[in-house]
Amino acid sequence: MSRVGFIGTGHIAAPMARALARDGHEVSVSDRNAQIAAELAAQTPRITVLGNQAVVDRSDILFLCLRPDVAPDVLPGLEFRAGQQIVSVMAGVSRADLLGVCAPADAISQTIPIGFMEHGGCPLAAYPDGAVLEALFGQTNTVIPVASEAALNQHFAACKLIPGMLDMMATASGWLSERTGDARKAELFVTRLLGGYLAALGDVEAGRLTTERDALATPGTISRMMIEGLEGGDMRQVLTDTLNRINTRLEGMA
């Protein structure tokens, strides 16, 4: 088991800390967000709340989970050590900046965790090396090494598909609720419909999504009406344009 620490204790760090403690690792979290840190420590004796430098000193693997605007005020005041493994989840903080502020530690990885990862099934894009993530989370989550820091930011942009899909699902659920008069059952139906179908896909290869789409939405069917409606509203171009804008913003932050 490893000694793992978290600098910054919020909605990104908390699920990872719980998952690692559950798996038997010794976890320490910073007291920057005192309420969340205290809640984590109360949930398991394997989680300890410490000051920032004490977390660094205790950890062999250190996750940096600060907001990008806060990181420049916190990280330069900490002393890292050679051989320490650093994992950053801070979007827009470049690898070059991390190498400078974390010296002499130079084993630095970057990733994009999503909150549901503690339950498994989360894809973890990683740059430049996913080995430490594979060791910690690989049994229940899929680590996907990417070729460059730019590619990592592009994967991060793609993560924003989640709120977009939730908005579409909420719209469909609302439509169904207005007609059935039962909001709870409408939302239950829509969430189970999408969640169950995606879970049943299993391993995905390139082109699988379009193959599945076309198998459902054959010409002349009611399913095809949905595709034609989205095409008529130019929704694909809207999605592509939005992803491009998010990626441009991420590039500007780095």
C-alpha positions in Angstrom: 0.0 0.0 0.0 1.1 3.6 -0.7 1.2 6.8 1.2 -1.0 9.2 -0.8 -1.6 12.9 -0.2 -3.9 15.5 -1.6 -3.2 19.3 -1.7 -6.6 20.8 -2.2 -9.6 19.0 -0.8 -12.7 19.5 -2.9 -15.1 17.7 -5.2 -12.3 16.3 -7.3 -10.0 15.1 -4.5 -12.7 13.7 -2.2 -13.8 10.8 -4.4 -10.2 9.8 -5.0 -9.3 10.0 -1.4 -12.3 7.8 -0.4 -11.5 5.2 -3.1 -7.8 5.0 -2.0 -8.6 4.7 1.7 -11.2 2.0 0.9 -8.5 0.1 -1.0 -6.1 0.2 2.1 -3.8 3.1 1.2 -2.7 5.6 3.8 -4.3 8.9 2.8 -3.6 12.4 4.0 -5.6 15.5 2.9 -4.9 19.1 3.3 -7.0 21.2 5.6 -7.6 24.0 3.0 -11.3 23.0 2.8 -11.8 22.2 6.5 -15.3 21.0 6.2 -14.7 18.4 3.4 -11.4 17.3 5.0 -13.2 16.7 8.4 -16.0 14.8 6.7 -13.4 12.6 4.9 -11.5 11.9 8.1 -14.8 11.0 9.9 -15.6 8.5 7.2 -12.5 6.3 7.6 -9.5 6.1 10.0 -7.2 5.8 7.0 -7.7 9.5 6.1 -5.7 12.0 8.1 -6.1 15.8 7.9 -2.8 17.8 7.9 -1.4 21.1 6.9 -0.1 21.5 3.3 3.6 20.9 4.0 2.8 18.0 6.3 0.8 16.3 3.5 3.8 16.8 1.2 6.2 15.4 3.7 4.1 12.3 4.5 3.3 11.4 0.8 5.1 9.2 -1.7 2.4 10.0 -4.2 1.0 13.5 -4.1 -2.2 14.8 -5.9 -2.4 18.5 -6.7 -6.1 19.4 -6.7 -6.1 23.1 -6.3 -8.0 25.6 -8.4 -5.7 26.9 -11.2 -6.1 30.5 -9.8 -5.1 29.4 -6.3 -2.2 27.1 -7.3 0.4 30.0 -7.8 -0.3 31.2 -4.3 0.1 27.8 -2.6 2.6 25.6 -4.5 5.7 27.9 -4.5 5.6 27.9 -0.7 5.9 24.1 -0.4 9.0 22.0 -0.4 8.9 18.8 -2.6 11.5 16.1 -2.7 13.3 14.1 -5.4 11.6 10.8 -6.2 8.2 12.0 -5.1 5.5 11.1 -7.6 3.2 14.1 -8.4 -0.2 13.9 -10.1 -1.9 17.1 -11.2 -5.6 17.3 -11.9 -5.4 21.1 -12.4 -6.8 22.0 -15.8 -4.8 24.8 -17.4 -1.6 24.4 -15.3 1.1 23.4 -17.7 3.6 20.7 -17.2 6.4 23.2 -17.6 5.0 25.2 -14.7 4.6 22.1 -12.6 8.2 21.0 -13.2 9.4 24.4 -12.1 7.3 24.7 -8.9 7.7 21.0 -7.8 11.4 20.7 -8.2 13.4 18.6 -7.4 10.4 16.2 -7.9 10.2 15.5 -11.6 8.0 12.4 -11.9 4.9 14.4 -12.8 1.7 13.1 -14.4 -1.5 14.9 -15.3 -5.0 13.5 -15.5 -8.7 14.3 -15.6 -10.7 12.5 -12.9 -14.5 12.6 -12.8 -16.3 12.2 -9.5 -17.9 8.9 -10.3 -14.4 7.2 -10.5 -14.7 6.0 -6.9 -17.4 3.7 -8.2 -15.4 2.5 -11.2 -15.8 2.8 -14.9 -14.2 6.2 -15.3 -11.8 6.8 -18.2 -8.7 8.6 -16.9 -6.7 10.4 -19.7 -3.1 10.6 -18.5 0.0 12.4 -19.7 2.8 11.6 -20.1 2.7 8.4 -18.1 -0.3 6.6 -16.7 1.7 4.0 -14.6 0.9 5.6 -11.2 -2.7 6.0 -12.0 -2.9 2.4 -13.3 -1.4 1.2 -10.0 -3.9 3.2 -7.9 -7.1 3.0 -9.9 -6.6 0.6 -12.8 -8.5 -2.3 -11.3 -11.8 -0.5 -11.6 -11.1 2.4 -14.0 -9.6 2.7 -17.5 -6.4 4.6 -17.7 -5.9 6.1 -21.2 -2.4 7.5 -21.9 -2.4 10.4 -24.4 0.4 11.6 -26.7 0.7 15.2 -25.6 -0.4 17.9 -23.2 -2.5 19.4 -25.9 -4.3 16.0 -26.3 -4.9 15.9 -22.6 -6.6 19.3 -22.8 -8.7 18.0 -25.7 -9.8 15.1 -23.6 -10.7 17.5 -20.9 -12.8 19.5 -23.3 -14.6 16.3 -24.3 -15.4 15.7 -20.6 -17.8 18.7 -20.9 -20.0 16.5 -22.9 -21.4 15.3 -19.5 -23.3 18.5 -18.6 -24.4 18.8 -22.2 -25.8 15.2 -22.2 -27.4 15.8 -18.8 -29.1 18.9 -20.2 -30.5 16.9 -23.1 -31.7 14.2 -20.8 -33.3 16.8 -18.5 -35.1 18.2 -21.5 -36.4 14.8 -22.6 -37.4 13.9 -19.0 -39.3 17.2 -18.8 -41.1 16.5 -22.0 -42.1 13.1 -20.8 -43.1 14.4 -17.4 -45.4 17.0 -18.9 -47.3 14.3 -20.7 -47.4 11.6 -18.0 -47.7 13.8 -15.0 -45.1 11.8 -13.1 -41.7 13.7 -12.9 -39.9 11.0 -10.9 -40.8 8.1 -13.1 -40.0 10.2 -16.2 -36.5 11.0 -14.9 -36.0 7.4 -13.7 -36.9 6.1 -17.2 -34.6 8.5 -19.1 -31.6 7.9 -16.8 -32.0 4.1 -16.8 -32.6 4.1 -20.6 -29.3 5.9 -21.4 -27.3 4.4 -18.6 -28.3 0.8 -19.3 -27.7 1.1 -23.0 -24.2 2.6 -22.6 -23.3 -0.1 -19.9 -24.4 -2.8 -22.3 -21.9 -1.6 -25.0 -19.0 -3.1 -23.2 -15.6 -2.6 -24.9 -15.7 0.1 -27.5 -13.7 0.3 -30.7 -13.4 3.3 -33.1 -16.6 3.6 -35.1 -18.7 1.6 -32.6 -20.9 4.6 -31.7 -21.9 5.4 -35.3 -22.4 1.7 -36.0 -24.8 1.4 -33.0 -26.5 4.7 -34.0 -27.1 3.5 -37.6 -28.3 0.1 -36.4 -31.0 1.8 -34.3 -31.9 4.6 -36.7 -32.5 2.8 -40.0 -34.2 4.8 -42.8 -37.9 5.2 -42.4 -38.0 4.3 -38.7 -39.2 6.4 -35.8 -35.6 6.3 -34.4 -34.4 7.9 -37.7 -36.7 10.8 -37.0 -34.6 11.8 -34.0 -31.4 11.8 -36.1 -33.0 13.8 -38.9 -34.3 16.3 -36.3 -30.9 16.8 -34.8 -29.3 17.1 -38.2 -31.9 19.7 -39.2 -31.2 21.7 -36.2 -27.4 21.5 -37.0 -26.8 20.1 -33.5 -23.6 18.3 -34.5 -22.0 21.6 -35.7 -23.2 23.3 -32.5 -21.5 20.6 -30.4 -18.3 20.7 -32.5 -18.1 24.5 -32.3 -18.7 24.4 -28.5 -15.9 21.8 -28.0 -13.6 24.0 -30.1 -14.3 27.0 -27.9 -13.7 25.0 -24.7 -10.4 23.7 -26.1 -9.3 27.2 -27.1 -10.0 28.4 -23.6 -8.0 25.6 -22.1 -5.1 26.3 -24.4 -5.2 29.9 -23.3 -5.0 28.9 -19.6 -1.9 26.7 -20.0 
